[in-house]
Amino acid sequence: MIIHTNYPFPVRKLFLDQMEIAYIDVGKGQECLVFVHGFASYLPVWAKNIKSLQNYYRCVALDLPGHGLSSSSADFSYSISFYADTIHQLIEYLKIPKVVLVGHSMGGQISIKLALKHAELFSHLILVAPAGFETFTATEQLLLKQFTLPGIFNTSQYLKLVLNLKNYFHQLNEQEYAKLKEFSRDFYSLREHPNLPVVLYRSVKGMMDEPVFDDLPQIKAPTLVCFGKEDRLIPNRLLHQLSTESVARRGAEKIPQAQLKLYEHCGHFLQYEYPARFSMDLYKFLNPLVFGKSEFV
């Protein structure tokens, strides 16, 4: 499956467990950042950040199974643990001794799961609008699973909300939107990606089946949490009448060594809307002796 051949960096391929994982590995810094994208996304969403951060860090980003240039199969579980294990295998293959893990949206929940399972491997955790901070009742979990069943893929109001690219951003000019639409066109095409309904359903099911909120106090790594205040996807507006800020604060306060950054006039893809600010916040967080410790906002 090829979404778009014009990836911002040379793409490498790794074969493991009968699947092909596409990834990039750029930069020559001693510290390594591993970037994990979210639901219905792929590694180019980090391109603006990696372009600058590669000057200071080794930067690794992958397409999760079922996404981008990586293998897609109806046989994969697409659970949070499945994704986390895939990333762990990539890190082991690349022989990275210590990792700064950077996860966005569903990738944030995957990163939390991975940091809890292999705490010794991660020096810092960066969570960008992470899934997993918002909690759901058993009834709400069932509804979300039903909203994404492959049989009702084209009529699900939830998926229409999630797959509308404009809902990812608070303010994005038409030129940028057109470029993103071109990048993702084939991903949302059932002809190009026949397994898409299965990937999305099992990914949502995975997020519901493996909640992480109650485990947040067990995170050992210093953690930076970033949210856009105008996020249209967190919280889920179909189920919860909450503010994004309340969800962000509730989750960040559970993590022992967390700092929270809230971005004004910013949506779900804050790393794309405000790439310079996010990259600088990340750099400052990792270099407190140079910049001083940031306050909890």
Secondary structure, DSSP 8 states (H G I E B T S, - for coil): --S-S--SS--EEEEETTEEEEEEEE---SSEEEEE--TT--GGGGHHHHHHHTTTSEEEEE--TTSTTS---TT----HHHHHHHHHHHHHHTT-SSEEEEEETHHHHHHHHHHHHSGGGEEEEEEES-TTSS---HHHHHHHHHHT-GGGTTT-HHHHHHH-GGGG-SS--HHHHHHHHHHHTTTT-TTT-TTHHHHHHHHHHHHHHS--GGGGGG--S-EEEEEETT-SSSS-TTT----HHHHHHHHHTTSTTEEEEEETT--S-HHHHSHHHHHHHHHHHH-HHHH------
